Amino acid sequence: MSGKLITPAEDAALIQFVRWSISSRGYAPTYREIGRKVGLRSSSSVHAHIERLVDKGYLTRVAGEPRTLQTTPEGMEFAIANN
């Protein structure tokens, strides 16, 4: 991700944005929408960030399917604690 360290607050912002999108629009945001929200320009940077949060258990998704990101209870606890 171009050497930029991602802070816990930035992780929390991404998790909260995914949750907001699902609850207000009924579906997860696109990688481009996430990138605009958290300040990442490339889709590969967004992908790497999301993969890291999936590995930590803060997000889940169905591989190969669009807009299937979901927040986990652990992810929401993390987002609230790091807001």
DSSP file (Angstrom, degrees, kcal/mol; ACC not computed):
  #  RESIDUE AA STRUCTURE BP1 BP2  ACC     N-H-->O    O-->H-N    N-H-->O    O-->H-N    TCO  KAPPA ALPHA  PHI   PSI    X-CA   Y-CA   Z-CA
    1    1 A M    >         0   0    0      0, 0.0     3,-1.8     0, 0.0    44,-0.0   0.000 360.0 360.0 360.0  50.1    0.0    0.0    0.0
    2    2 A S  T 3   -     0   0    0      1,-0.3     3,-0.1     3,-0.0    43,-0.0   0.721 360.0 -72.5  53.1  28.4    2.7    2.4   -1.1
    3    3 A G  T 3  S+     0   0    0      1,-0.2     2,-0.4     0, 0.0    -1,-0.3   0.416  92.4 141.2  76.1  -3.3    4.4    2.3    2.3
    4    4 A K    <   -     0   0    0     -3,-1.8     2,-0.3     1,-0.1    -1,-0.2  -0.601  49.6-132.6 -76.8 126.7    1.7    4.3    4.0
    5    5 A L        -     0   0    0     -2,-0.4     2,-0.5    -3,-0.1    -1,-0.1  -0.626  15.3-136.6 -78.7 135.4    0.9    3.0    7.5
    6    6 A I        -     0   0    0     -2,-0.3    -1,-0.0     4,-0.0     0, 0.0  -0.813  18.3-142.5 -94.3 127.4   -2.8    2.6    8.2
    7    7 A T     >  -     0   0    0     -2,-0.5     4,-2.2     1,-0.1     3,-0.3  -0.451  22.9-112.5 -85.3 159.9   -3.9    3.9   11.6
    8    8 A P  H  > S+     0   0    0      0, 0.0     4,-2.7     0, 0.0     5,-0.2   0.863 119.8  56.7 -57.4 -35.0   -6.5    2.3   13.8
    9    9 A A  H  > S+     0   0    0      2,-0.2     4,-2.2     1,-0.2     5,-0.1   0.880 106.6  48.7 -64.8 -36.9   -8.7    5.4   13.3
   10   10 A E  H  > S+     0   0    0     -3,-0.3     4,-2.0     2,-0.2    -1,-0.2   0.887 111.0  50.0 -69.8 -39.0   -8.5    4.8    9.5
   11   11 A D  H  X S+     0   0    0     -4,-2.2     4,-2.4     2,-0.2    -2,-0.2   0.940 111.5  49.4 -59.7 -46.2   -9.4    1.1   10.0
   12   12 A A  H  X S+     0   0    0     -4,-2.7     4,-2.7     1,-0.2    -2,-0.2   0.892 108.4  53.1 -60.9 -41.3  -12.3    2.2   12.1
   13   13 A A  H  X S+     0   0    0     -4,-2.2     4,-2.1     2,-0.2    -1,-0.2   0.897 109.9  48.1 -62.6 -40.6  -13.5    4.7    9.5
   14   14 A L  H  X S+     0   0    0     -4,-2.0     4,-2.3     2,-0.2    -2,-0.2   0.938 112.6  48.0 -65.7 -46.0  -13.5    2.0    6.8
   15   15 A I  H  X S+     0   0    0     -4,-2.4     4,-2.3     1,-0.2    -2,-0.2   0.926 113.3  47.8 -60.3 -45.3  -15.4   -0.4    9.0
   16   16 A Q  H  X S+     0   0    0     -4,-2.7     4,-2.8     1,-0.2    -1,-0.2   0.864 109.6  53.1 -65.5 -35.7  -18.0    2.3    9.9
   17   17 A F  H  X S+     0   0    0     -4,-2.1     4,-2.7     2,-0.2    -1,-0.2   0.908 108.8  49.3 -65.7 -41.3  -18.4    3.3    6.3
   18   18 A V  H  X S+     0   0    0     -4,-2.3     4,-2.3     2,-0.2    -2,-0.2   0.940 113.4  47.0 -61.1 -46.4  -19.1   -0.3    5.3
   19   19 A R  H  X S+     0   0    0     -4,-2.3     4,-2.6     1,-0.2     5,-0.2   0.917 112.1  50.0 -62.0 -44.1  -21.7   -0.5    8.1
   20   20 A W  H  X S+     0   0    0     -4,-2.8     4,-2.9     1,-0.2     5,-0.4   0.932 110.4  50.3 -59.3 -46.9  -23.2    2.8    7.1
   21   21 A S  H  X>S+     0   0    0     -4,-2.7     4,-2.6     1,-0.2     6,-0.9   0.922 112.8  45.8 -59.6 -45.4  -23.5    1.8    3.5
   22   22 A I  H  X5S+     0   0    0     -4,-2.3     4,-1.1     4,-0.2    -1,-0.2   0.926 117.4  42.8 -65.1 -44.7  -25.2   -1.5    4.3
   23   23 A S  H  <5S+     0   0    0     -4,-2.6    -2,-0.2    -5,-0.2    -1,-0.2   0.839 124.6  33.7 -74.8 -31.5  -27.6    0.0    6.8
   24   24 A S  H  <5S+     0   0    0     -4,-2.9    -3,-0.2    -5,-0.2    -2,-0.2   0.825 134.1  22.9 -93.6 -32.5  -28.6    3.1    4.8
   25   25 A R  H  <5S-     0   0    0     -4,-2.6    -3,-0.2    -5,-0.4    -2,-0.2   0.621  98.0-120.9-108.6 -17.1  -28.4    1.8    1.2
   26   26 A G  S  <<S+     0   0    0     -4,-1.1     2,-0.3    -5,-0.8    -4,-0.2   0.481  83.7  64.1  90.6   2.4  -28.9   -1.9    1.7
   27   27 A Y  S    S-     0   0    0     -6,-0.9    -2,-0.2    -9,-0.1    -1,-0.2  -0.987  86.2 -93.1-154.0 159.8  -25.6   -3.0    0.1
   28   28 A A        -     0   0    0     39,-0.8   -10,-0.1    -2,-0.3    -9,-0.1  -0.320  46.2-104.2 -72.2 155.0  -21.8   -2.6    0.7
   29   29 A P        -     0   0    0      0, 0.0    40,-0.2     0, 0.0    38,-0.2  -0.327  34.6-106.6 -74.1 161.4  -19.9    0.1   -1.0
   30   30 A T     >  -     0   0    0      1,-0.1     4,-2.3    37,-0.1     5,-0.2  -0.385  31.9-107.2 -77.2 165.0  -17.6   -0.4   -4.0
   31   31 A Y  H  > S+     0   0    0      1,-0.2     4,-2.7     2,-0.2     5,-0.1   0.876 122.3  53.9 -61.7 -36.7  -13.8   -0.4   -3.6
   32   32 A R  H  > S+     0   0    0      2,-0.2     4,-2.4     1,-0.2    -1,-0.2   0.914 108.2  48.8 -64.4 -41.9  -13.8    3.0   -5.3
   33   33 A E  H  > S+     0   0    0      2,-0.2     4,-2.1     1,-0.2    -2,-0.2   0.912 112.5  48.5 -63.0 -42.0  -16.3    4.4   -2.9
   34   34 A I  H  X S+     0   0    0     -4,-2.3     4,-2.5     2,-0.2     6,-0.2   0.929 110.0  52.4 -62.8 -44.6  -14.3    3.1    0.0
   35   35 A G  H  X>S+     0   0    0     -4,-2.7     5,-1.9     1,-0.2     4,-1.2   0.910 109.7  48.1 -58.3 -44.5  -11.1    4.6   -1.5
   36   36 A R  H  <5S+     0   0    0     -4,-2.4    -1,-0.2     3,-0.2    -2,-0.2   0.902 113.0  49.2 -62.0 -40.5  -12.7    8.0   -1.8
   37   37 A K  H  <5S+     0   0    0     -4,-2.1    -2,-0.2     1,-0.2    -1,-0.2   0.894 121.2  31.9 -68.4 -41.2  -14.0    7.8    1.8
   38   38 A V  H  <5S-     0   0    0     -4,-2.5    -1,-0.2    -5,-0.1    -2,-0.2   0.389 112.9-107.6-103.2   3.7  -10.7    6.8    3.4
   39   39 A G  T  <5 +     0   0    0     -4,-1.2     2,-0.5     1,-0.3    -3,-0.2   0.785  69.5 138.3  81.6  27.6   -8.3    8.5    1.1
   40   40 A L      < -     0   0    0     -5,-1.9    -1,-0.3    -6,-0.2    -2,-0.1  -0.921  33.8-165.7-105.7 130.3   -6.8    5.6   -0.8
   41   41 A R        +     0   0    0     -2,-0.5     2,-0.3    -5,-0.0    -1,-0.1   0.841  63.3  62.2 -87.0 -34.5   -6.4    6.3   -4.5
   42   42 A S  S  > S-     0   0    0      1,-0.1     4,-1.9    -7,-0.1     3,-0.3  -0.714  70.9-136.7-101.5 146.6   -5.8    2.8   -6.0
   43   43 A S  H  > S+     0   0    0     -2,-0.3     4,-2.8     1,-0.2     5,-0.1   0.831 107.3  58.4 -62.8 -32.3   -8.2   -0.1   -6.0
   44   44 A S  H  > S+     0   0    0      2,-0.2     4,-2.3     1,-0.2    -1,-0.2   0.865 104.6  50.3 -68.7 -33.5   -5.3   -2.4   -5.1
   45   45 A S  H  > S+     0   0    0     -3,-0.3     4,-2.3     2,-0.2    -2,-0.2   0.910 112.1  47.3 -66.8 -42.1   -4.6   -0.3   -2.0
   46   46 A V  H  X S+     0   0    0     -4,-1.9     4,-2.8     2,-0.2     5,-0.2   0.929 111.7  51.3 -63.2 -44.9   -8.2   -0.6   -1.0
   47   47 A H  H  X S+     0   0    0     -4,-2.8     4,-2.7     1,-0.2    -2,-0.2   0.924 110.8  47.6 -58.2 -46.4   -8.2   -4.3   -1.7
   48   48 A A  H  X S+     0   0    0     -4,-2.3     4,-2.0     2,-0.2    -1,-0.2   0.900 112.0  50.2 -63.0 -41.4   -5.1   -4.8    0.5
   49   49 A H  H  X S+     0   0    0     -4,-2.3     4,-1.9     2,-0.2    -2,-0.2   0.928 112.7  46.4 -62.4 -46.0   -6.6   -2.8    3.3
   50   50 A I  H  X S+     0   0    0     -4,-2.8     4,-2.5     1,-0.2    -2,-0.2   0.914 110.0  53.4 -64.2 -43.4   -9.8   -4.8    3.1
   51   51 A E  H  X S+     0   0    0     -4,-2.7     4,-2.7     1,-0.2    -1,-0.2   0.894 107.7  51.8 -58.7 -40.1   -7.9   -8.1    3.0
   52   52 A R  H  X S+     0   0    0     -4,-2.0     4,-1.6     1,-0.2    -1,-0.2   0.908 111.1  46.8 -63.1 -42.3   -6.1   -7.1    6.2
   53   53 A L  H  <>S+     0   0    0     -4,-1.9     5,-2.5     2,-0.2     6,-1.1   0.836 111.8  50.9 -70.8 -32.6   -9.3   -6.3    8.0
   54   54 A V  H ><5S+     0   0    0     -4,-2.5     3,-1.2     4,-0.2    -2,-0.2   0.925 108.9  51.7 -66.0 -44.6  -10.8   -9.6    6.8
   55   55 A D  H 3<5S+     0   0    0     -4,-2.7    -2,-0.2     1,-0.3    -1,-0.2   0.842 108.6  51.2 -60.3 -34.0   -7.7  -11.4    8.1
   56   56 A K  T 3<5S-     0   0    0     -4,-1.6    -1,-0.3    -5,-0.2    -2,-0.2   0.596 117.5-115.5 -78.5 -11.3   -8.2   -9.7   11.5
   57   57 A G  T < 5S+     0   0    0     -3,-1.2    18,-0.4    -4,-0.5    17,-0.3   0.632  85.8 115.2  86.9  14.5  -11.8  -10.8   11.6
   58   58 A Y  S   <S+     0   0    0     -5,-2.5    14,-1.9    16,-0.2     2,-0.3   0.721  79.5  25.8 -88.7 -24.0  -13.3   -7.3   11.4
   59   59 A L  E     -A   71   0A   0     -6,-1.1     2,-0.3    12,-0.2    -2,-0.2  -0.944  65.5-160.6-133.2 155.7  -14.9   -7.8    8.0
   60   60 A T  E     +A   70   0A   0     10,-2.4    10,-2.3    -2,-0.3     2,-0.3  -0.924  13.9 170.4-128.7 160.4  -16.2  -10.7    6.0
   61   61 A R        -     0   0    0     -2,-0.3     2,-0.7     8,-0.2     8,-0.1  -0.981  37.7-110.0-160.1 162.4  -16.9  -11.1    2.3
   62   62 A V    >   -     0   0    0     -2,-0.3     3,-1.9     3,-0.2     6,-0.2  -0.901  45.0-118.6 -98.6 117.5  -17.8  -13.7   -0.3
   63   63 A A  T 3  S+     0   0    0     -2,-0.7    -1,-0.0     1,-0.3    -2,-0.0  -0.283  93.5  10.7 -58.8 133.5  -14.7  -14.2   -2.5
   64   64 A G  T 3  S+     0   0    0      1,-0.2    -1,-0.3     0, 0.0    -3,-0.0   0.383 103.7 106.5  82.0  -4.2  -15.4  -13.3   -6.2
   65   65 A E    X   -     0   0    0     -3,-1.9     3,-0.6     3,-0.0    -3,-0.2  -0.908  69.3-121.6-110.2 134.9  -18.8  -11.8   -5.5
   66   66 A P  T 3  S+     0   0    0      0, 0.0   -38,-0.1     0, 0.0   -36,-0.1  -0.404  84.1   5.9 -74.9 149.5  -19.3   -8.0   -5.6
   67   67 A R  T 3  S+     0   0    0    -38,-0.2   -39,-0.8     1,-0.1   -37,-0.1   0.825  83.0 127.7  53.4  43.0  -20.6   -5.9   -2.7
   68   68 A T    <   +     0   0    0     -3,-0.6    -1,-0.1    -6,-0.2    -8,-0.1   0.288  27.3 132.6-109.0   9.3  -20.6   -8.7   -0.2
   69   69 A L        +     0   0    0    -40,-0.2     2,-0.3    -8,-0.1    -8,-0.2  -0.348  30.5 178.9 -60.0 139.4  -18.6   -7.0    2.5
   70   70 A Q  E     -A   60   0A   0    -10,-2.3   -10,-2.4   -42,-0.1     2,-0.3  -0.984  25.8-123.0-137.9 148.5  -20.1   -7.3    6.0
   71   71 A T  E     -A   59   0A   0     -2,-0.3   -12,-0.2   -12,-0.2   -13,-0.1  -0.648  24.0-141.7 -86.5 151.5  -18.9   -6.0    9.3
   72   72 A T     >  -     0   0    0    -14,-1.9     4,-2.4    -2,-0.3     5,-0.2  -0.694  26.4-109.1-104.1 163.0  -18.5   -8.5   12.2
   73   73 A P  H  > S+     0   0    0      0, 0.0     4,-2.2     0, 0.0     5,-0.2   0.894 123.2  51.8 -56.8 -38.5  -19.3   -7.9   15.8
   74   74 A E  H  > S+     0   0    0    -17,-0.3     4,-2.4     1,-0.2   -16,-0.2   0.889 108.1  51.8 -64.6 -38.9  -15.6   -7.7   16.5
   75   75 A G  H  > S+     0   0    0    -18,-0.4     4,-2.7     2,-0.2    -1,-0.2   0.904 109.7  48.2 -64.0 -41.9  -15.1   -5.2   13.8
   76   76 A M  H  X S+     0   0    0     -4,-2.4     4,-2.5     2,-0.2     5,-0.2   0.893 110.5  51.5 -67.5 -39.0  -17.8   -3.0   15.2
   77   77 A E  H  X S+     0   0    0     -4,-2.2     4,-2.3    -5,-0.2    -2,-0.2   0.930 112.3  47.2 -60.6 -44.5  -16.3   -3.2   18.7
   78   78 A F  H  X S+     0   0    0     -4,-2.4     4,-1.7     2,-0.2    -2,-0.2   0.930 111.7  50.3 -61.2 -46.2  -13.0   -2.2   17.2
   79   79 A A  H  < S+     0   0    0     -4,-2.7     4,-0.2     1,-0.2    -2,-0.2   0.899 112.0  47.0 -62.1 -41.6  -14.5    0.7   15.2
   80   80 A I  H >< S+     0   0    0     -4,-2.5     3,-0.9     1,-0.2    -1,-0.2   0.916 113.2  48.7 -65.8 -42.6  -16.3    2.0   18.3
   81   81 A A  H 3< S+     0   0    0     -4,-2.3    -1,-0.2     1,-0.2    -2,-0.2   0.757 118.7  39.7 -69.2 -24.3  -13.2    1.8   20.5
   82   82 A N  T 3<        0   0    0     -4,-1.7    -1,-0.2    -5,-0.2   -70,-0.2   0.168 360.0 360.0-113.0  17.2  -11.0    3.5   17.8
   83   83 A N    <         0   0    0     -3,-0.9    -1,-0.2    -4,-0.2    -2,-0.1   0.474 360.0 360.0 -73.5 360.0  -13.4    6.2   16.6
